[in-house]
């Protein structure tokens, strides 16, 4: 009995002297609810988080290879030529009848902001990690800032004013931060991020080997040059000249980082050759895919193939593949090898129309399931060269503009601009240097998700309405060009985002 009393006394004493006993016994902690900050303990934790930002780009709801709905299908190049059943919402994009309630549009919005969130999480937590190599920390910060800037550049061009968030938010902060910020301030943040990447990071000029798919100085300069060019042509014209000068500076910086003498040294077909994707010096920045991998392979070679065809993939096609407008087909010049490489006419008993052949992988490694190895190219030097032509034209240096234009035309086997202009079939279609540059971008970069942004940059809203309505309806199938109005310059804010706060998340005009 005495021993039992001593034991009870000792237990009571332990409970009494423990200042936290009340909390430890009464408060429960969810073992699965790990604070986000606890995930950042080592350099490798940061690397995994940065890789997660890159991974988010792959989605078709983001800017990956299957994200054409938001760009090319919004333009005059392609479109879902079917308004029945499940095609109804996708058809709204190229029919210019999109509704704020469109669920595809909401998915794009959510995916882009998920990427921004991943970048913000890295940048908000990286200082808590001890790095043995300070350059590695600067590299990870640069990658996060570049990818955040890249996504905000997409957001601001598609929606105009958008919410601007640059830090990790708690659940109570989300509602406070949900309001549209002016395009001007969004562009300031984009420029700030990219300038920091260029000035203060140790990333290489170009990536090679295991670094393919990661950010480089050439990519940062090319993107910042495009940002300034877009601002010069679509934003407040007060700073137009300064923005054009900055655009020329950064695009020239990117151009000077190339490792080849001239574009003609790189065959056009090499750029999209799945066996040369890791060695082609024209590619600046890409999303890397793994041939034969069910999760990380490319699907566009198979998905773009029309019924009865085998040029793209070993996978048997059952549908129309990827619709190409006859308006684009009509734009190719006679003898342009880019056309024969990029599109083909399907002559199946059921499918008789053009489909995209620019992205091919008929290898056994890709197999009959179509797990292709095509990387998705986000930036390449022909784009940079044509932007240099564009900016020099705006700076009234037509001689330099034409020189850059001819560099791209020469690689494609086309005659120089001056010779082409002496041909009525060319000069009647493209009577000005500006229209000639827009044409060259269209045929050179077809199906690479540039066309809609090019149209925004080359034309004011009023001009864009006239441009679309001057085209032949017969070349667009079911999509009605007559639907295009000034409202179509931007997408509507997704309905439930607008309803959260109709005042702060105000809707774009016309919706």
C-alpha positions in Angstrom: 0.0 0.0 0.0 2.8 2.4 0.9 4.5 1.8 -2.5 1.2 2.6 -4.3 0.8 5.9 -2.4 4.3 6.9 -3.3 3.7 6.1 -6.9 0.4 8.1 -7.0 2.1 11.1 -5.3 5.0 11.1 -7.8 2.5 11.1 -10.7 0.6 13.9 -9.2 3.7 15.9 -8.7 4.8 15.4 -12.3 1.4 16.6 -13.6 1.5 19.6 -11.3 5.0 20.8 -12.2 4.4 20.4 -16.0 3.4 23.9 -17.2 2.1 22.5 -20.5 0.3 19.5 -19.3 -3.1 21.1 -19.7 -2.4 22.0 -23.3 -0.7 18.7 -24.2 -3.6 16.7 -22.9 -6.5 18.8 -24.2 -5.2 20.2 -27.6 -5.1 17.9 -30.6 -2.8 18.4 -33.6 -3.5 17.0 -37.1 -0.4 15.1 -37.9 -1.1 15.5 -41.6 -1.4 19.3 -41.4 2.3 20.3 -41.9 2.9 24.1 -42.1 4.2 25.0 -45.5 7.3 26.7 -44.0 8.3 23.3 -42.5 8.7 22.0 -46.0 11.7 24.3 -46.6 14.6 22.9 -44.6 17.3 22.1 -47.1 18.6 23.2 -50.5 17.0 20.1 -52.0 13.6 21.2 -50.6 14.0 24.5 -52.5 15.0 22.7 -55.7 12.0 20.4 -55.5 9.7 23.5 -55.0 11.3 25.2 -58.0 10.9 22.1 -60.1 7.2 22.2 -59.1 6.9 25.6 -60.7 8.3 24.3 -64.0 6.1 21.2 -63.8 2.9 23.4 -63.6 3.7 24.9 -67.0 3.2 21.5 -68.7 -0.6 21.5 -68.3 -2.9 22.2 -71.2 -4.7 24.5 -68.8 -1.4 26.4 -68.4 1.0 27.2 -71.3 2.0 23.7 -72.3 1.7 22.2 -75.8 -2.0 21.6 -75.5 -2.8 25.2 -74.4 -3.7 26.3 -77.9 -7.3 27.0 -77.0 -6.4 30.3 -75.3 -4.1 31.5 -78.1 -4.1 29.9 -81.6 -7.8 29.0 -81.5 -8.6 32.6 -80.5 -6.8 33.7 -83.6 -7.3 33.2 -87.4 -5.1 30.1 -87.6 -7.0 27.3 -86.0 -10.2 26.6 -84.1 -12.7 24.0 -82.9 -14.9 23.7 -86.0 -17.7 22.0 -84.1 -20.3 23.5 -81.8 -22.0 20.3 -80.7 -22.0 18.4 -77.5 -18.7 18.7 -75.6 -17.2 21.0 -78.2 -19.7 23.8 -77.3 -17.5 25.6 -74.8 -14.2 25.3 -76.8 -16.1 26.5 -79.9 -16.8 29.8 -78.0 -13.2 30.8 -78.3 -12.8 31.0 -82.0 -16.5 31.8 -82.5 -15.9 35.0 -80.4 -19.0 34.1 -78.3 -17.2 33.3 -75.1 -19.2 33.6 -71.8 -17.8 34.5 -68.4 -19.1 31.2 -67.2 -17.0 29.2 -69.7 -15.4 26.4 -67.5 -12.3 26.1 -69.8 -11.5 29.8 -69.3 -11.8 29.4 -65.6 -9.4 26.4 -65.7 -6.8 28.5 -67.5 -7.2 31.3 -64.9 -6.8 28.9 -62.0 -3.8 27.1 -63.5 -1.9 30.3 -64.2 -2.5 31.6 -60.7 -1.4 28.3 -59.3 1.9 28.8 -61.0 2.2 32.3 -59.6 1.4 30.8 -56.1 4.2 28.2 -56.5 6.7 30.9 -57.4 5.6 33.1 -54.5 5.9 30.2 -52.0 9.5 29.6 -53.1 10.4 33.3 -52.9 8.7 33.7 -49.5 10.4 30.8 -47.9 13.9 30.6 -49.5 15.5 32.9 -46.9 14.8 30.4 -44.1 17.1 27.9 -45.8 20.8 27.9 -45.2 22.7 27.5 -48.5 26.3 26.4 -48.7 26.5 28.0 -52.1 25.0 31.5 -52.4 24.9 31.3 -56.2 22.6 28.3 -56.0 20.1 30.4 -53.9 20.3 33.2 -56.4 19.7 30.7 -59.2 16.6 29.4 -57.6 15.3 32.9 -56.9 15.9 33.8 -60.5 14.1 30.8 -61.8 11.1 31.6 -59.6 11.0 35.3 -60.6 11.3 34.5 -64.3 8.5 32.0 -64.3 6.3 34.4 -62.3 7.0 37.1 -64.8 6.3 34.8 -67.7 2.9 33.9 -66.3 1.9 37.4 -65.5 2.8 38.4 -69.0 0.3 35.8 -70.2 -2.3 37.0 -67.7 -2.0 40.7 -68.5 -2.3 40.2 -72.2 -5.3 37.9 -72.0 -7.3 39.8 -69.3 -5.8 43.3 -69.0 -6.0 44.3 -65.4 -5.5 41.3 -63.1 -4.8 40.6 -59.4 -1.2 41.1 -58.6 0.2 38.9 -55.8 4.0 38.7 -55.1 4.1 36.8 -51.8 2.7 33.7 -50.1 -0.7 34.4 -48.8 -2.4 33.0 -45.7 -6.0 31.9 -45.9 -7.1 35.2 -44.3 -5.1 37.3 -46.8 -6.5 35.8 -50.0 -9.8 37.8 -50.0 -7.9 41.0 -49.3 -5.5 40.5 -52.2 -8.3 39.6 -54.6 -8.7 42.7 -56.7 -7.7 43.7 -60.2 -4.5 45.8 -60.5 -3.8 48.1 -63.4 -1.9 46.7 -66.4 0.8 49.4 -65.8 1.6 48.1 -62.3 1.5 44.5 -63.5 4.1 45.4 -66.2 6.2 47.1 -63.6 6.4 43.9 -61.6 7.2 41.8 -64.7 10.0 44.2 -65.6 11.3 44.2 -62.0 11.4 40.4 -61.9 13.1 40.0 -65.3 15.6 42.8 -64.7 16.7 41.1 -61.4 17.1 37.8 -63.3 19.3 39.4 -65.9 21.4 41.5 -63.5 21.7 39.6 -60.2 21.6 35.9 -61.1 24.4 33.4 -62.0 22.3 31.5 -64.6 24.1 30.8 -67.9 23.5 32.6 -71.2 22.0 29.4 -72.7 21.2 26.0 -71.1 22.6 22.7 -72.3 22.6 19.1 -71.3 20.8 18.5 -68.0 19.9 22.2 -67.8 17.6 22.1 -70.9 14.2 23.4 -70.0 15.5 25.7 -67.3 15.8 29.5 -67.4 18.7 31.2 -69.1 19.9 34.7 -69.6 19.0 34.6 -73.3 15.4 33.6 -72.3 15.2 36.4 -69.8 16.5 39.0 -72.2 14.2 37.7 -75.0 11.2 37.8 -72.7 12.0 41.3 -71.4 12.5 42.6 -74.9 9.1 41.2 -75.9 7.5 42.8 -72.8 8.9 46.2 -73.7 7.8 45.7 -77.3 4.3 44.8 -76.2 4.1 47.8 -73.9 5.3 50.1 -76.7 2.5 48.9 -79.0 -0.4 48.2 -76.6 0.0 50.5 -73.6 0.2 54.2 -72.9 2.0 55.7 -75.8 3.7 58.4 -73.6 6.7 56.1 -73.1 6.6 54.5 -76.6 10.0 55.6 -77.7 11.8 54.6 -74.5 10.0 51.2 -74.5 11.0 50.6 -78.1 14.6 51.4 -77.3 14.6 49.1 -74.3 13.0 46.3 -76.4 15.8 46.7 -79.0 18.4 46.5 -76.2 17.2 43.3 -74.6 16.3 41.5 -77.9 19.7 42.4 -79.2 21.3 41.0 -76.0 19.4 37.7 -76.5 20.4 37.6 -80.2 24.1 38.2 -79.4 24.0 35.2 -77.0 23.3 32.7 -79.9 25.9 30.1 -80.7 25.4 30.0 -84.5 26.5 32.4 -87.2 23.2 32.8 -89.1 19.7 31.2 -89.1 20.4 29.6 -92.5 22.9 27.3 -90.8 20.0 25.6 -89.0 17.5 23.8 -91.3 13.9 24.6 -90.4 13.2 20.9 -90.0 15.9 20.6 -87.3 14.0 22.9 -85.0 11.2 20.3 -84.7 13.2 17.1 -85.2 12.6 15.0 -82.1 16.1 13.5 -82.5 17.8 16.9 -82.4 15.7 18.7 -79.7 18.6 18.7 -77.2 21.2 20.0 -79.7 19.4 22.5 -81.9 21.0 25.9 -81.2 17.9 27.8 -82.3 15.9 26.7 -79.3 16.2 29.1 -76.3 13.6 27.8 -73.8 11.4 24.7 -73.9 9.3 22.4 -71.9 11.1 19.1 -72.0 9.2 15.9 -72.7 10.2 12.2 -72.4 9.7 9.9 -75.3 7.7 6.8 -74.3 6.9 8.1 -70.8 3.2 7.9 -70.0 3.3 10.9 -67.7 5.8 13.2 -69.3 5.6 12.5 -73.0 4.2 14.8 -75.7 0.8 14.0 -77.2 0.5 16.6 -80.0 2.0 14.4 -82.7 -0.7 11.9 -82.2 -3.5 14.3 -81.3 -2.9 16.5 -84.4 -3.0 13.5 -86.8 -6.0 13.1 -89.1 -7.8 9.9 -89.7 -6.1 7.7 -92.3 -2.7 9.4 -91.9 0.5 8.1 -90.5 2.9 11.0 -91.0 2.8 12.3 -87.3 2.6 9.2 -85.2 2.2 5.4 -85.1 -1.0 5.9 -83.1 -4.1 5.3 -85.2 -6.1 8.5 -85.6 -9.9 8.4 -85.6 -10.8 12.1 -86.0 -10.0 15.2 -88.0 -6.8 15.9 -86.1 -6.2 19.6 -85.6 -8.3 22.0 -87.6 -6.4 24.5 -89.7 -8.2 27.5 -91.2 -8.1 27.9 -94.9 -7.3 31.5 -94.2 -3.9 30.4 -93.0 -3.4 28.0 -95.9 -4.1 30.8 -98.3 -1.4 32.9 -96.7 1.5 30.7 -97.5 3.6 31.8 -100.5 4.1 29.4 -103.4 7.1 27.2 -102.8 7.3 27.9 -99.0 8.8 24.7 -97.6 7.4 25.6 -94.2 3.9 24.9 -95.5 4.8 21.4 -96.8 6.4 20.6 -93.4 3.8 22.1 -91.2 0.5 21.1 -92.7 -0.9 18.3 -94.9 -4.2 17.7 -96.7 -6.0 14.6 -95.4 -7.8 12.7 -98.1 -9.6 10.1 -96.0 -13.2 9.1 -97.0 -14.4 10.7 -93.8 -11.8 13.5 -93.2 -10.9 15.7 -96.1 -9.1 18.8 -94.8 -5.8 20.2 -93.7 -4.2 19.1 -90.4 -1.0 20.0 -88.6 2.2 18.0 -89.2 4.7 20.3 -87.7 5.2 18.1 -84.7 6.1 14.5 -85.5 7.3 11.4 -83.7 6.8 8.1 -85.5 9.6 6.4 -83.6 9.1 3.0 -82.0 10.0 4.6 -78.7 6.8 6.7 -79.0 5.0 3.6 -80.1 1.4 3.0 -81.1 0.2 4.8 -78.0 1.7 8.0 -79.2 3.9 8.9 -76.3 6.0 11.3 -78.2 9.3 13.0 -77.3 8.7 16.5 -78.9 9.7 19.3 -76.6 7.3 22.2 -76.4 9.3 25.3 -77.7 8.4 28.5 -75.8 11.2 30.6 -77.3 13.4 30.3 -80.3 15.7 32.6 -82.3 13.5 33.1 -85.4 11.0 34.7 -83.0 13.7 37.0 -81.6 14.9 37.9 -85.0 11.4 38.8 -86.3 10.8 40.9 -83.1 14.1 42.7 -83.8 12.8 43.4 -87.3 9.5 44.7 -85.8 11.1 47.0 -83.3 13.6 48.4 -85.9 10.6 49.1 -88.1 8.9 51.1 -85.3 12.1 53.0 -84.8 12.1 54.0 -88.5 15.1 51.8 -89.3 13.6 49.9 -92.2 16.9 48.8 -93.5 17.7 46.9 -90.4 14.2 45.6 -90.1 14.4 44.2 -93.7 17.8 42.7 -92.9 16.4 40.7 -90.0 13.3 39.8 -92.1 15.5 38.4 -94.9 17.4 36.3 -92.4 14.3 34.4 -91.7 13.1 34.3 -95.3 16.5 33.1 -96.5 16.4 30.1 -94.1 13.0 29.2 -95.5 14.3 29.4 -99.1 12.1 32.4 -99.9 13.2 35.4 -102.0 14.4 38.6 -100.3 11.8 41.1 -99.3 12.6 43.5 -102.1 12.3 40.8 -104.7 9.0 39.6 -103.2 7.6 43.1 -103.2 8.1 43.2 -107.0 5.7 40.3 -107.3 2.1 41.4 -107.4 0.8 38.3 -105.6 3.0 39.2 -102.6 2.7 43.0 -102.7 -1.1 43.0 -103.1 -1.4 40.8 -99.9 1.3 42.6 -97.9 1.5 46.1 -99.2 3.4 47.5 -96.2 6.5 46.3 -94.3 4.4 45.9 -91.2 2.0 43.5 -92.9 5.0 41.6 -94.4 6.4 41.2 -90.9 3.1 40.0 -89.5 2.8 37.5 -92.5 6.3 36.2 -91.8 5.6 35.6 -88.2 2.4 33.8 -89.1 4.0 31.3 -91.4 7.3 30.9 -89.5 5.7 30.4 -86.0 2.4 28.8 -87.0 0.8 26.6 -84.3 3.4 27.7 -81.7 0.9 29.9 -79.8 2.2 33.3 -80.9 -0.5 34.4 -83.4 -3.1 35.9 -81.0 -0.5 37.9 -79.1 1.0 39.1 -82.5 -2.4 40.3 -83.6 -2.8 42.2 -80.3 0.5 43.9 -80.8 0.2 44.8 -84.5 -3.3 46.2 -84.4 -5.2 48.6 -82.2 -8.6 47.2 -81.0 -10.4 49.1 -83.8 -8.0 47.9 -86.4 -8.3 44.3 -85.2 -12.0 44.4 -85.6 -11.6 45.7 -89.2 -8.9 43.1 -89.9 -11.1 40.1 -88.8 -14.2 41.3 -90.6 -12.3 41.8 -93.8 -11.6 38.1 -94.1 -13.7 35.6 -96.0 -16.2 33.8 -93.9 -15.9 30.7 -96.2 -12.3 30.2 -94.9 -13.4 29.8 -91.3 -16.1 27.1 -91.3 -18.7 27.3 -88.6 -17.0 30.1 -86.6 -18.7 33.4 -87.3 -16.3 36.3 -87.9 -19.2 38.7 -87.6 -19.2 38.0 -83.9 -15.8 39.7 -83.4 -16.2 43.1 -81.7 -14.0 45.4 -79.5 -14.9 43.3 -76.4 -12.9 40.4 -77.8 -9.6 42.2 -77.3 -9.6 40.6 -73.8 -11.3 37.6 -72.2 -14.0 38.1 -69.6 -13.1 37.7 -66.0 -14.4 34.2 -65.0 -17.9 34.6 -63.6 -17.3 33.3 -60.0 -14.1 35.4 -59.7 -16.2 38.5 -60.6 -19.0 37.5 -58.3 -16.5 37.4 -55.3 -16.4 41.2 -55.4 -18.0 42.8 -58.5 -16.4 46.1 -57.5 -12.8 45.0 -57.1 -13.0 42.2 -59.7 -14.9 44.4 -62.2 -15.8 42.7 -65.5 -14.2 43.6 -68.8 -16.4 45.8 -71.1 -18.9 44.0 -73.3 -19.4 40.9 -71.1 
